[in-house]
Amino acid sequence: LHQLDNVRTPVNFTFTTAATQTYTGGTGNWSTAGSWTSRVPLPQDDVLMSGVTGGTITADMPRLGKSIDWTGATGTPTFNINSTPNTIYGSLTLISGMTLTTGQTPIFEGKGSFTLTSAGKSFGAVTQSMFGGTLTLQDAFVGTGTFTLNNGTFVDNGYAMSVTIFSSSNSNTRAITRSGTLTITSTGT
């Protein structure tokens, strides 16, 4: 409620309804409106990359969408996360025929249960900040940087995980459910 001269006036908010967005362009930037079915994905939009037939798609926006699924993409595409830290508000499903470049840190956020399918691709650094959310591996995970667990539950689902550093040092609510092998390739605190 907004108070003006001791009169309470209700404030109404209207949120954009989630709509699945399919990438239909070739090589280009995530922010190019003409490369999507109806708009550049919002944080609540699921993203389908099935329309990709090769080329490099550069994630040049801080918020990429909810769940991102590369299933159905053809022509050995490249997903380039190098321009800015990018937030994914759900699951990420990669495919074996693609290339992943991560010069910046993908950040997983969102409430609910989500999955990460690496499809044999190596990540750099990854951050999980899922307040009340869970991220579950669907295959082995390799990271050449730090995997940071800030919030939420991380589940390795019995899959092997190799990272340079696994960091989870704060007073936030977080949990690790681990039954697979965790290999840490660096030393330090």
Disulfide bonds with the S-S distance in Angstrom:
none
